[in-house]
Amino acid sequence: MCRCPVKALVLLTTLLCPLAARGAAPDIQVLALFHNHAVLTINGVRTVLAAGERTAGGIKLLSASSEAAILEVNGRQVRVGLGTDVRPPAADSGDTPEVRIYRGTSGMFTTVGGIDGLPVSFLVDTGASQVAMNAGEARHLGIDFRVVGTPVRVTTASGIASAFRVTLKTVTVGAITLHNVPAVVIDGDQPPSVLLGMSFLGQLEMRNQGQCLVLRQRY
């Protein structure tokens, strides 16, 4: 639990499309996060919300940690992760969610998301056919892969490895959640981060804009 001063808070920025009319998606910047509190600017006005509090414009902070905040915007839950811009649809607009993932200092696209409702750090890997994780990460997520999984052999950067094919109930990145996503659990400590592979990405529209990868649900 983090009760640190503002100078030690995790900083991130989330830009949502401008407020043009009632029900439109507001312009939100998440400036800092700590346990069950978030520092935001909403349409240029700075505010601090505690979990359960709602702004005059109806934006509610459901929960927050040093990794991410869960907001309720126009009746929809939006997960805001480090290095991710989220553009939720306006209320009753019929639009689909869009997520922007920015290239990190390593040159790779990384973001915070969720698997089966628990937070994870993703490394976007379009060369991976499926979402992939190591055995320790799977245990942390409560995936009993040796019982529910199907043994397979997979090719990794280090060669052929033993793995288990599983199905994830949900995979979430920003405002996008997909259900029943195929994945593999590799027996060992590789990969160090969960690989966000094509079993998730292939179900989305993707646009690489250089320093930004845009993901959008097809429907």
KEKE-3310 file (N, C-alpha, C; in steps of 0.2 Angstrom, whole numbers, plus 5000, padded with zeros to 4 digits):
npx = (5004:5003:5007:5014:5021:5016:5027:5033:5024:5016:5017:5007:4999:4983:4973:4958:4944:4938:4926:4911:4898:4884:4886:4896:4913:4924:4938:4951:4965:4976:4986:4993:4994:4990:4987:4970:4967:4967:4975:4968:4965:4951:4944:4953:4952:4959:4958:4956:4952:4945:4943:4927:4922:4914:4914:4907:4904:4901:4910:4917:4929:4933:4942:4960:4977:4995:4998:4987:4971:4954:4941:4924:4916:4904:4895:4902:4916:4933:4949:4964:4980:4998:5007:4997:4985:4968:4953:4937:4921:4908:4893:4880:4884:4887:4900:4916:4928:4944:4962:4977:4994:5010:5027:5040:5055:5064:5061:5051:5033:5024:5012:5000:4988:4975:4972:4960:4954:4965:4979:4992:5008:5010:5020:5019:5018:5019:5024:5021:5011:5001:4994:5006:5015:5025:5028:5027:5020:5008:5004:5003:4992:4982:4980:4979:4988:4994:4984:4972:4977:4983:4997:5010:5023:5033:5041:5053:5064:5075:5075:5067:5053:5044:5027:5010:4994:4981:4965:4961:4949:4946:4955:4961:4965:4966:4951:4947:4941:4942:4935:4938:4951:4964:4980:4997:5006:5022:5034:5044:5054:5053:5043:5049:5040:5022:5017:5009:5001:4995:4983:4976:4978:4975:4962:4958:4958:4973:4984:5000:5007:5020:5027:5017:5005:4989:4975:4959:4943:4934:4920)
npy = (4994:5011:5026:5037:5054:5066:5069:5056:5049:5039:5044:5048:5050:5052:5055:5059:5061:5077:5086:5089:5090:5086:5070:5067:5061:5066:5077:5070:5070:5060:5063:5058:5044:5034:5024:5020:5034:5047:5060:5071:5080:5087:5092:5103:5107:5105:5091:5081:5064:5052:5034:5029:5042:5055:5066:5083:5082:5069:5059:5045:5038:5022:5013:5013:5011:5010:5007:5008:5016:5014:5020:5027:5031:5040:5029:5018:5007:5011:5007:5014:5013:5013:5022:5021:5028:5031:5030:5031:5027:5040:5042:5031:5032:5022:5019:5011:5005:5013:5011:5018:5014:5018:5019:5013:5018:5008:5005:4996:4992:4994:4990:4992:4980:4968:4951:4940:4948:4952:4962:4965:4966:4970:4966:4971:4960:4956:4946:4935:4921:4919:4925:4924:4918:4916:4902:4906:4918:4913:4906:4916:4922:4913:4902:4886:4878:4866:4857:4861:4864:4860:4850:4856:4859:4873:4886:4896:4911:4905:4893:4877:4874:4867:4869:4874:4874:4885:4893:4910:4918:4932:4946:4961:4977:4994:5001:4990:4974:4957:4940:4923:4920:4912:4906:4903:4894:4895:4883:4888:4902:4911:4920:4936:4946:4947:4942:4950:4943:4938:4931:4939:4952:4950:4950:4963:4979:4986:5000:5006:5020:5025:5030:5026:5014:5010:5003:4995:4990:4979:4977)
npz = (5000:4995:5003:4999:4997:4984:4976:4974:4967:4954:4938:4924:4908:4901:4888:4883:4871:4867:4876:4869:4869:4880:4887:4878:4876:4889:4891:4899:4910:4918:4931:4942:4953:4967:4981:4980:4977:4965:4955:4944:4929:4922:4908:4908:4922:4937:4949:4963:4967:4977:4979:4975:4974:4964:4951:4947:4934:4932:4932:4939:4951:4953:4958:4963:4960:4961:4949:4940:4936:4939:4930:4929:4916:4907:4910:4907:4912:4913:4911:4916:4912:4915:4902:4893:4882:4883:4874:4877:4871:4867:4877:4873:4860:4851:4846:4846:4858:4859:4860:4865:4864:4869:4863:4873:4882:4879:4866:4864:4864:4878:4891:4904:4909:4911:4916:4917:4927:4935:4938:4925:4917:4901:4886:4870:4857:4841:4834:4841:4841:4851:4866:4879:4893:4908:4919:4933:4933:4928:4939:4949:4944:4946:4938:4935:4926:4924:4927:4920:4907:4891:4886:4876:4864:4861:4851:4856:4859:4865:4860:4858:4869:4884:4886:4890:4884:4886:4890:4892:4903:4902:4894:4896:4890:4893:4888:4881:4882:4879:4877:4882:4877:4868:4875:4880:4893:4897:4903:4915:4918:4908:4896:4903:4904:4901:4886:4874:4862:4845:4847:4854:4849:4835:4835:4834:4826:4821:4821:4817:4822:4822:4835:4842:4845:4839:4845:4841:4844:4833:4833)
capx = (5000:5008:5005:5019:5020:5015:5033:5034:5018:5017:5014:5005:4994:4978:4970:4951:4942:4936:4919:4908:4891:4882:4886:4902:4919:4927:4945:4954:4972:4978:4992:4996:4990:4992:4982:4963:4966:4970:4975:4966:4963:4945:4943:4957:4951:4962:4954:4958:4947:4946:4939:4920:4920:4912:4915:4901:4902:4899:4916:4918:4934:4931:4948:4966:4984:5001:4999:4981:4965:4948:4936:4918:4915:4898:4892:4907:4922:4939:4955:4969:4987:5004:5009:4991:4980:4961:4947:4931:4915:4903:4887:4875:4887:4888:4907:4919:4934:4951:4967:4984:5000:5016:5033:5044:5062:5067:5059:5045:5027:5022:5007:4997:4982:4973:4970:4955:4953:4970:4983:4998:5012:5011:5024:5016:5023:5015:5027:5019:5004:4996:4996:5011:5017:5029:5024:5026:5015:5002:5002:5001:4985:4978:4979:4982:4989:4995:4977:4967:4981:4985:5004:5012:5030:5033:5047:5055:5070:5080:5074:5060:5052:5038:5022:5003:4989:4976:4961:4960:4943:4946:4961:4959:4969:4962:4944:4945:4941:4941:4934:4940:4957:4969:4986:5001:5010:5029:5036:5050:5054:5053:5046:5049:5033:5017:5017:5002:5001:4990:4977:4972:4979:4972:4954:4957:4961:4979:4988:5006:5009:5027:5028:5010:5001:4982:4971:4952:4938:4930:4913)
capy = (5000:5016:5032:5042:5060:5067:5068:5049:5046:5037:5049:5046:5055:5049:5060:5057:5066:5083:5087:5094:5091:5082:5063:5066:5059:5072:5077:5069:5069:5057:5066:5054:5038:5031:5019:5023:5041:5049:5067:5072:5086:5086:5098:5108:5108:5100:5088:5075:5060:5046:5029:5030:5049:5057:5073:5086:5079:5062:5054:5042:5034:5016:5011:5016:5009:5014:5004:5009:5018:5011:5026:5026:5037:5039:5023:5013:5007:5012:5005:5018:5010:5017:5022:5020:5033:5027:5035:5028:5030:5044:5039:5030:5034:5016:5019:5005:5008:5014:5011:5020:5011:5022:5015:5015:5020:5002:5004:4992:4994:4990:4993:4988:4978:4963:4944:4937:4953:4954:4967:4962:4971:4967:4968:4969:4956:4954:4940:4929:4919:4919:4928:4920:4920:4911:4898:4910:4923:4910:4904:4922:4924:4908:4898:4879:4876:4858:4853:4863:4865:4855:4850:4857:4862:4879:4889:4903:4914:4901:4886:4873:4873:4864:4874:4872:4878:4887:4898:4915:4920:4939:4949:4968:4983:5000:5000:4984:4967:4951:4935:4917:4921:4907:4908:4897:4895:4892:4880:4891:4909:4916:4927:4940:4950:4943:4944:4952:4941:4939:4928:4945:4958:4948:4951:4970:4984:4989:5005:5008:5027:5026:5030:5025:5009:5011:4997:4997:4984:4979:4977)
capz = (5000:4995:5006:4998:4994:4977:4972:4973:4964:4947:4933:4917:4905:4897:4884:4880:4866:4870:4878:4864:4871:4886:4885:4874:4880:4891:4890:4905:4911:4925:4933:4947:4956:4973:4984:4980:4975:4958:4953:4937:4926:4918:4904:4911:4929:4942:4954:4967:4968:4981:4977:4976:4973:4958:4949:4945:4927:4932:4931:4946:4952:4956:4962:4960:4963:4958:4942:4936:4939:4936:4930:4926:4911:4903:4912:4905:4915:4909:4915:4914:4914:4913:4895:4889:4881:4882:4871:4878:4867:4871:4879:4868:4853:4847:4844:4849:4862:4856:4865:4862:4868:4867:4863:4879:4881:4877:4860:4863:4866:4884:4894:4910:4907:4915:4914:4922:4932:4939:4934:4923:4913:4894:4881:4864:4852:4835:4832:4845:4839:4856:4873:4882:4900:4911:4924:4939:4931:4928:4946:4952:4941:4948:4932:4936:4919:4923:4927:4914:4901:4886:4885:4869:4863:4858:4849:4859:4857:4867:4857:4860:4877:4886:4888:4891:4880:4891:4888:4897:4903:4899:4893:4896:4889:4893:4888:4877:4885:4875:4881:4880:4873:4868:4878:4882:4898:4896:4909:4916:4920:4902:4895:4909:4904:4897:4879:4871:4855:4840:4849:4857:4844:4829:4835:4834:4821:4823:4817:4820:4820:4824:4843:4845:4842:4841:4845:4841:4843:4827:4835)
cpx = (5004:5004:5010:5017:5019:5022:5035:5029:5020:5014:5013:5000:4989:4974:4963:4948:4938:4928:4916:4901:4890:4882:4892:4908:4923:4935:4948:4961:4973:4985:4996:4991:4994:4986:4975:4962:4969:4969:4973:4965:4957:4943:4947:4957:4954:4958:4957:4952:4949:4941:4932:4917:4918:4912:4908:4899:4900:4904:4917:4925:4932:4936:4954:4972:4989:5002:4993:4976:4959:4943:4929:4916:4909:4895:4896:4913:4928:4945:4961:4976:4992:5006:5003:4987:4973:4956:4941:4926:4911:4897:4882:4877:4887:4895:4910:4925:4940:4956:4973:4989:5006:5022:5037:5051:5066:5066:5053:5039:5025:5016:5004:4990:4980:4971:4966:4954:4959:4975:4990:5002:5013:5016:5021:5020:5019:5018:5025:5012:4999:4999:5001:5014:5021:5025:5023:5021:5008:5000:5000:4994:4980:4976:4983:4983:4991:4989:4973:4971:4982:4993:5006:5020:5030:5040:5048:5062:5076:5080:5067:5059:5045:5033:5015:4998:4983:4971:4959:4953:4942:4953:4959:4965:4965:4955:4942:4946:4938:4940:4937:4946:4962:4976:4990:5005:5017:5032:5043:5049:5054:5046:5045:5043:5028:5017:5010:5002:4995:4984:4972:4972:4975:4965:4953:4960:4967:4982:4994:5007:5016:5028:5022:5007:4994:4978:4963:4948:4935:4923:4912)
cpy = (5006:5023:5037:5048:5061:5066:5061:5045:5044:5042:5046:5051:5051:5054:5056:5062:5071:5083:5092:5095:5086:5075:5062:5064:5065:5071:5076:5067:5066:5059:5062:5049:5036:5027:5022:5030:5042:5057:5067:5079:5084:5092:5104:5110:5103:5097:5082:5070:5054:5041:5030:5037:5050:5064:5076:5083:5072:5057:5051:5038:5028:5013:5014:5012:5012:5012:5007:5012:5015:5017:5023:5032:5036:5032:5017:5013:5007:5011:5010:5015:5014:5016:5021:5026:5029:5032:5031:5031:5035:5040:5038:5031:5028:5015:5013:5008:5008:5014:5013:5018:5015:5018:5018:5017:5014:5001:5000:4995:4990:4994:4989:4986:4973:4956:4942:4941:4955:4958:4963:4967:4967:4970:4966:4966:4953:4948:4934:4927:4919:4923:4922:4922:4914:4907:4902:4915:4919:4908:4910:4924:4918:4903:4891:4876:4869:4854:4855:4864:4859:4855:4851:4859:4868:4882:4895:4905:4910:4894:4883:4872:4870:4869:4870:4877:4879:4892:4903:4918:4928:4941:4957:4973:4989:4998:4994:4978:4962:4945:4928:4917:4916:4910:4902:4899:4891:4889:4883:4898:4914:4915:4931:4944:4946:4946:4944:4950:4941:4935:4934:4950:4956:4949:4959:4973:4987:4994:5007:5015:5029:5025:5028:5019:5009:5005:4999:4991:4985:4979:4977)
cpz = (5000:4998:5005:4996:4987:4973:4970:4969:4957:4943:4927:4915:4901:4894:4881:4876:4869:4871:4873:4866:4877:4883:4880:4879:4882:4890:4897:4905:4918:4926:4938:4950:4962:4976:4984:4980:4968:4958:4946:4935:4921:4914:4906:4918:4933:4947:4957:4969:4973:4978:4979:4975:4966:4957:4947:4938:4927:4932:4938:4946:4956:4960:4959:4964:4960:4951:4937:4940:4935:4936:4927:4922:4907:4904:4910:4910:4911:4913:4912:4916:4912:4906:4891:4888:4880:4879:4871:4873:4871:4872:4874:4861:4848:4845:4848:4853:4858:4861:4862:4866:4865:4868:4869:4877:4878:4869:4858:4866:4872:4887:4900:4908:4913:4912:4919:4928:4937:4935:4932:4919:4906:4890:4874:4859:4847:4832:4836:4843:4844:4862:4876:4889:4903:4917:4931:4938:4931:4935:4950:4950:4943:4943:4934:4930:4919:4924:4921:4908:4897:4885:4878:4870:4859:4856:4852:4857:4859:4864:4859:4867:4878:4888:4888:4888:4885:4887:4893:4897:4900:4899:4892:4895:4888:4893:4884:4882:4880:4879:4878:4875:4874:4871:4879:4888:4897:4902:4910:4918:4914:4899:4902:4910:4900:4890:4876:4864:4851:4842:4852:4851:4837:4829:4834:4828:4824:4818:4820:4817:4823:4831:4846:4842:4844:4840:4845:4840:4836:4827:4842)
residu = (MET:CYS:ARG:CYS:PRO:VAL:LYS:ALA:LEU:VAL:LEU:LEU:THR:THR:LEU:LEU:CYS:PRO:LEU:ALA:ALA:ARG:GLY:ALA:ALA:PRO:ASP:ILE:GLN:VAL:LEU:ALA:LEU:PHE:HIS:ASN:HIS:ALA:VAL:LEU:THR:ILE:ASN:GLY:VAL:ARG:THR:VAL:LEU:ALA:ALA:GLY:GLU:ARG:THR:ALA:GLY:GLY:ILE:LYS:LEU:LEU:SER:ALA:SER:SER:GLU:ALA:ALA:ILE:LEU:GLU:VAL:ASN:GLY:ARG:GLN:VAL:ARG:VAL:GLY:LEU:GLY:THR:ASP:VAL:ARG:PRO:PRO:ALA:ALA:ASP:SER:GLY:ASP:THR:PRO:GLU:VAL:ARG:ILE:TYR:ARG:GLY:THR:SER:GLY:MET:PHE:THR:THR:VAL:GLY:GLY:ILE:ASP:GLY:LEU:PRO:VAL:SER:PHE:LEU:VAL:ASP:THR:GLY:ALA:SER:GLN:VAL:ALA:MET:ASN:ALA:GLY:GLU:ALA:ARG:HIS:LEU:GLY:ILE:ASP:PHE:ARG:VAL:VAL:GLY:THR:PRO:VAL:ARG:VAL:THR:THR:ALA:SER:GLY:ILE:ALA:SER:ALA:PHE:ARG:VAL:THR:LEU:LYS:THR:VAL:THR:VAL:GLY:ALA:ILE:THR:LEU:HIS:ASN:VAL:PRO:ALA:VAL:VAL:ILE:ASP:GLY:ASP:GLN:PRO:PRO:SER:VAL:LEU:LEU:GLY:MET:SER:PHE:LEU:GLY:GLN:LEU:GLU:MET:ARG:ASN:GLN:GLY:GLN:CYS:LEU:VAL:LEU:ARG:GLN:ARG:TYR)
# end
